[in-house]
Amino acid sequence: ETGVTQSPTHLIKTRGQQVTLRCSSQSGHNTVSWYQQALGQGPQFIFQYYREEENGRGNFPPRFSGLQFPNYSSELNVNALELDDSALYLCASSLSDRVFNEQFFGPGTRLTVL
Amino acid sequence: ELKVEQNPLFLSMQEGKNYTIYCNYSTTSDRLYWYRQDPGKSLESLFVLLSNGAVKQEGRLMASLDTKARLSTLHITAAVHDLSATYFCAVDARSMNSGYSTLTFGKGTMLLVSP
């Protein structure tokens, strides 16, 4: 069984640029959630994708967008990067059965915005 | 809006001592998770607590859940240096409209165990 993988591991961008982060979900999982973890803080929910559609969204602006593909992998896109976007981005996959769906986290992508 | 509060946020303790980390949350939920995070790393799942009165133990760590008090505790027994890390509790909140479930995290407790 393959766990959750994310790429790239680290990324450095400058303000105003755009970035795409990638996540491959654990085998058999159909739901991907993305979280942003700023330094010294707990992870914050960005959005969730279920069967290729956005299923829920946290308090993040529209320049944070995502996609989920038929194989349930996912992308997080951030446009017009700001310094405060520097963070560890975590994706988590789960199997949504609307009863209990434990989320399994990937290793994260560390984004630095200069 | 669900709020999750952990305390203390920083804990420095000596090896061999016992201590408890507290996690309070503001809305009804019967699913709570504890995670460990080492510096620069992702989240490692420690415990999944699914019902009122749930208690789980792994090594020197024991977690419990009281859904009526909206409180979970993570108890550390006879701490060792290897337990030094940041510990997060996270509450699973299900949206009433869409039915989707997501995690709301506390700010974390940074634990430093010294000889």
Interface residues (C-beta under 8 A of the other chain):
Chain A: S33 Y35 G40 Q41 G42 P43 Q44 F45 Q48 Y50 N55 G56 G58 L88 L90 A92 S96 R98 F100 N101 E102 Q103 F104 F105 G106 P107 G108 R110
Chain B: V4 R31 Y33 Y35 G40 K41 S42 L43 S45 V48 L50 F88 A90 S95 S98 G99 Y100 S101 T102 L103 T104 F105 G106 K107 G108
